[in-house]
Amino acid sequence: MNGAELDTYVVLVKLNGKDLYLDPGSAFTPFGMLPWTETAVAGLILDKNGGAWFQTPLPGSEASEIQRASRSATKTTPPGKNTWKTKSRK
């Protein structure tokens, strides 16, 4: 690992016996998740004994979900209203 590639800060929080990796500077990232550029990558964790290399966790596919919704009115014969919801997974 090249130390020059360490270009972001991730915080390790221990909560109820579980490790949570958080990036407080990432806007719109849900609690408990890291931005995709910070998942499954090597990092350096510092402690009183020096430090050690570790790898950030890779979330399951069920955690990566985007929901979009829209409503529209159209003129049809007979006049009607169409509403639909889409759900995509990445």
N, CA and C of each residue as an Amber inpcrd file, in Angstrom:
protein
   270
   0.8530000  -1.1840000   0.0000000   0.0000000   0.0000000   0.0000000
   0.8870000   1.2320000   0.0000000   0.5540000   2.1710000  -0.8350000
   1.2820000   3.4220000  -0.9300000   0.6270000   4.4400000  -0.0070000
   1.3620000   4.9440000   0.9580000   0.8150000   5.8970000   1.9140000
   0.2900000   7.1660000   1.2650000   0.7810000   7.5140000   0.0790000
   0.3040000   8.7050000  -0.6190000  -1.1370000   8.5410000  -1.1110000
  -1.6100000   7.3070000  -1.1730000  -2.9810000   7.0450000  -1.6250000
  -4.0100000   7.2030000  -0.5100000  -3.5550000   7.4850000   0.6970000
  -4.4700000   7.6960000   1.8150000  -4.9760000   9.1390000   1.7310000
  -6.0880000   9.3230000   1.0360000  -6.5510000  10.6740000   0.7430000
  -7.9120000  11.0160000   1.3430000  -8.3760000  10.2350000   2.2910000
  -9.6640000  10.5270000   2.9300000  -9.6360000  10.0220000   4.3640000
 -10.5810000  10.4930000   5.1650000 -10.6800000  10.0680000   6.5540000
 -11.9500000   9.2500000   6.7410000 -11.8170000   8.1070000   7.3730000
 -12.9500000   7.2610000   7.7430000 -12.8550000   7.0460000   9.2440000
 -13.9900000   7.1150000   9.9210000 -14.0260000   6.9640000  11.3730000
 -14.5650000   5.5740000  11.7000000 -13.8850000   4.8770000  12.6000000
 -14.3490000   3.5860000  13.0940000 -15.0480000   3.8250000  14.4260000
 -16.3370000   3.4590000  14.4780000 -17.1390000   3.6060000  15.6930000
 -17.5770000   2.2190000  16.1310000 -17.3810000   1.9090000  17.3980000
 -17.8710000   0.6370000  17.9410000 -19.1900000   0.9150000  18.6510000
 -20.2590000   0.3110000  18.1610000 -21.6020000   0.5380000  18.6850000
 -22.2800000  -0.8000000  18.9270000 -22.6070000  -1.0810000  20.1830000
 -23.2510000  -2.3400000  20.5640000 -22.4680000  -3.5520000  20.0650000
 -21.1500000  -3.5020000  20.1800000 -20.3050000  -4.6180000  19.7750000
 -20.1000000  -4.7470000  18.2790000 -20.5720000  -3.7880000  17.4980000
 -20.4580000  -3.8430000  16.0490000 -19.5860000  -2.6840000  15.5670000
 -18.7210000  -2.9520000  14.5920000 -17.8810000  -1.9120000  14.0150000
 -18.6360000  -1.1830000  12.9140000 -18.6810000   0.1420000  13.0030000
 -19.2760000   0.9730000  11.9650000 -18.1920000   1.8520000  11.3800000
 -18.0540000   1.8380000  10.0670000 -17.1160000   2.7110000   9.3770000
 -17.9200000   3.8570000   8.7880000 -17.5660000   5.0860000   9.1580000
 -18.3330000   6.2600000   8.7530000 -17.4090000   7.2960000   8.1360000
 -17.9440000   8.0420000   7.1810000 -17.2290000   9.1820000   6.6100000
 -18.1070000  10.4010000   6.8340000 -17.8520000  11.1530000   7.9050000
 -18.7210000  12.2790000   8.2460000 -18.7170000  13.3980000   7.2150000
 -17.7570000  13.4200000   6.2910000 -17.6960000  14.4710000   5.2860000
 -18.4210000  14.1470000   3.9940000 -19.0660000  12.9800000   3.9160000
 -19.7520000  12.5850000   2.6820000 -21.2230000  12.9570000   2.7520000
 -21.6130000  13.8740000   1.8970000 -23.0190000  14.2950000   1.8560000
 -23.8760000  13.2040000   1.2250000 -25.0790000  13.0670000   1.7260000
 -26.1040000  12.1720000   1.1810000 -25.7570000  10.6870000   1.2810000
 -24.8000000  10.3330000   2.1150000 -24.4890000   8.9210000   2.3370000
 -25.2640000   8.4570000   3.5570000 -26.0670000   7.3890000   3.4410000
 -26.8590000   6.9250000   4.5850000 -25.9770000   6.5250000   5.7670000
 -26.5300000   6.6640000   6.9640000 -25.7940000   6.3090000   8.1780000
 -25.3680000   4.8490000   8.1100000 -24.1240000   4.5940000   8.4490000
 -23.6080000   3.2270000   8.4720000 -23.0260000   2.7700000   7.1500000
 -23.0730000   3.6120000   6.1270000 -22.5060000   3.2490000   4.8250000
 -21.3920000   4.2180000   4.4590000 -20.4920000   3.7460000   3.6440000
 -19.4310000   4.5830000   3.0960000 -19.7340000   4.8580000   1.6270000
 -19.2240000   5.9520000   1.0710000 -19.3490000   6.1610000  -0.3690000
 -18.6770000   5.0020000  -1.1120000 -19.1340000   4.7070000  -2.3110000
 -18.6120000   3.5300000  -3.0190000 -17.1100000   3.6100000  -3.2400000
 -16.5500000   4.8100000  -3.3450000 -15.1060000   4.9340000  -3.5520000
 -14.3030000   4.5580000  -2.3120000 -14.9820000   4.3960000  -1.1790000
 -14.3010000   4.0580000   0.0740000 -14.6670000   2.6630000   0.5760000
 -15.3480000   1.8670000  -0.2330000 -15.7110000   0.5190000   0.1820000
 -14.7320000  -0.4990000  -0.3960000 -14.4250000  -1.4990000   0.4050000
 -13.5240000  -2.5920000   0.0160000 -12.1570000  -2.0710000  -0.4290000
 -11.6420000  -1.0820000   0.2910000 -10.3120000  -0.5390000  -0.0050000
  -9.4500000  -0.6130000   1.2530000  -8.1590000  -0.6010000   1.0600000
  -7.2230000  -0.6730000   2.1800000  -7.1540000   0.6670000   2.8910000
  -6.9320000   0.5920000   4.1890000  -6.7790000   1.7950000   4.9940000
  -5.8060000   1.5380000   6.1290000  -5.4520000   2.5850000   6.8070000
  -4.5260000   2.4940000   7.9370000  -5.2600000   2.9340000   9.1860000
  -5.3550000   2.0440000  10.1570000  -5.9920000   2.3860000  11.4250000
  -4.8810000   2.6440000  12.4450000  -4.9490000   3.7920000  13.0900000
  -3.9140000   4.1870000  14.0450000  -4.3890000   3.9130000  15.4640000
  -3.4900000   3.4230000  16.2960000  -3.7950000   3.1810000  17.7000000
  -2.5630000   3.4820000  18.5450000  -2.6510000   3.2230000  19.8360000
  -1.5370000   3.5610000  20.7290000  -0.2950000   2.7200000  20.4600000
  -0.4360000   1.5920000  19.7650000   0.6980000   0.7360000  19.4350000
   1.2890000   1.0510000  18.0660000   0.7870000   2.0520000  17.4160000
   1.2680000   2.4030000  16.0750000   0.1220000   2.4030000  15.0950000
  -0.0340000   1.3070000  14.4020000  -1.1220000   1.2050000  13.4480000
  -1.1000000  -0.1270000  12.7340000  -2.1420000  -0.3680000  11.9780000
  -2.2580000  -1.6120000  11.2210000  -3.0910000  -1.3490000   9.9760000
  -2.8220000  -2.1190000   8.9270000  -3.6090000  -2.0190000   7.7020000
  -4.8940000  -2.8200000   7.8540000  -5.9540000  -2.3380000   7.2520000
  -7.2340000  -3.0390000   7.2810000  -7.9530000  -2.7680000   5.9660000
  -9.0470000  -3.4520000   5.7500000  -9.8630000  -3.2260000   4.5560000
 -11.2580000  -2.8150000   4.9780000 -11.7890000  -1.7490000   4.3740000
 -13.1430000  -1.3150000   4.6980000 -14.1370000  -2.3540000   4.1840000
 -15.2740000  -2.4830000   4.8500000 -16.2290000  -3.5150000   4.4590000
 -16.9380000  -3.1820000   3.1480000 -17.3900000  -4.2310000   2.4930000
 -18.1860000  -4.1050000   1.2770000 -19.6270000  -4.4310000   1.6480000
 -20.5510000  -3.4760000   1.5210000 -21.9360000  -3.7660000   1.9030000
 -22.5910000  -4.7470000   0.9340000 -23.6100000  -5.4290000   1.4160000
 -24.3560000  -6.3380000   0.5610000 -25.1560000  -5.5730000  -0.4840000
 -25.5540000  -6.2510000  -1.5280000 -26.2840000  -5.5880000  -2.6110000
 -27.6200000  -5.0270000  -2.1480000 -28.2020000  -5.6030000  -1.1000000
 -29.4930000  -5.1080000  -0.6040000 -29.3770000  -3.7090000   0.0030000
 -28.1670000  -3.2920000   0.3690000 -27.9670000  -1.9670000   0.9560000
 -27.8290000  -0.8770000  -0.1100000 -27.5800000  -1.2680000  -1.3460000
 -27.3770000  -0.3010000  -2.4310000 -28.6520000  -0.1800000  -3.2490000
 -29.5040000   0.6930000  -2.8340000 -30.8050000   0.8320000  -3.4870000
 -31.1150000   2.3000000  -3.7330000 -31.6490000   2.5950000  -4.8900000
 -32.0880000   3.9420000  -5.2230000 -33.5750000   3.8670000  -5.5360000
 -34.3470000   4.7480000  -4.9380000 -35.7750000   4.7970000  -5.2280000
 -36.0990000   6.1320000  -5.8680000 -36.8650000   6.0700000  -6.9410000
 -37.3270000   7.2750000  -7.6190000 -38.8270000   7.1590000  -7.8000000
 -39.5070000   8.2580000  -7.6680000 -40.9570000   8.2640000  -7.8630000
 -41.3340000   9.4830000  -8.6860000 -42.3450000   9.3290000  -9.4970000
 -42.8260000  10.4830000 -10.2550000 -44.3250000  10.3330000 -10.4700000
 -44.9670000  11.4440000 -10.7100000 -46.3900000  11.4700000 -11.0250000
 -46.5740000  12.3500000 -12.2430000 -47.4560000  11.9580000 -13.0850000
 -47.7280000  12.7970000 -14.2450000 -49.1870000  12.6330000 -14.6520000
 -49.6930000  13.6330000 -15.2780000 -51.0560000  13.5850000 -15.8150000
 -50.9390000  13.6780000 -17.3250000 -51.6590000  12.8410000 -18.0200000
 -51.6310000  12.8560000 -19.4780000 -53.0480000  12.9520000 -20.0060000
 -53.1530000  13.4440000 -21.1950000 -54.4560000  13.4920000 -21.8560000
 -54.5560000  12.2780000 -22.7550000 -55.4940000  11.4440000 -22.4490000
 -55.7300000  10.2480000 -23.2480000 -57.2050000  10.1690000 -23.5690000
 -57.5740000   9.2220000 -24.3600000 -58.9930000   9.0050000 -24.6420000
 -59.3660000   7.6930000 -24.0000000 -60.1340000   7.6350000 -22.9990000
 -60.6880000   8.7220000 -22.2010000 -59.6110000   9.3330000 -21.3070000
 -59.8650000  10.5800000 -20.8380000 -58.8690000  11.2350000 -19.9870000
 -58.5470000  10.3740000 -18.7630000 -57.2950000  10.3190000 -18.3960000
 -56.8880000   9.5180000 -17.2380000 -55.6800000  10.1110000 -16.5560000
 -55.3490000   9.5200000 -15.4890000 -54.1910000   9.9620000 -14.7160000
 -53.2820000   8.7570000 -14.5470000 -52.0330000   8.9250000 -14.9030000
 -51.0600000   7.8360000 -14.7820000 -50.1120000   8.1410000 -13.6330000
 -49.9180000   7.1780000 -12.7870000 -48.9540000   7.2850000 -11.7040000
 -48.1300000   6.0160000 -11.6970000 -46.8290000   6.1600000 -11.5630000
 -45.9850000   4.9750000 -11.4940000 -44.8110000   5.2150000 -10.5790000
 -44.2730000   4.1440000 -10.0850000 -43.1180000   4.1710000  -9.2000000
 -42.0850000   3.2200000  -9.7700000 -40.8540000   3.6480000  -9.7780000
 -39.7890000   2.7610000 -10.2350000 -38.8110000   2.5230000  -9.0990000
 -38.1980000   1.3840000  -9.1330000 -37.2410000   1.0200000  -8.1070000
 -36.0750000   0.3380000  -8.8110000 -34.8790000   0.8440000  -8.6160000
 -33.7190000   0.2330000  -9.2540000 -32.6770000  -0.1010000  -8.2070000
 -31.9660000  -1.1570000  -8.4510000 -30.8800000  -1.5670000  -7.5610000
 -29.5860000  -1.4520000  -8.3090000 -28.5490000  -1.0430000  -7.5930000
 -27.2200000  -0.9590000  -8.1990000 -26.3160000  -1.9520000  -7.5570000
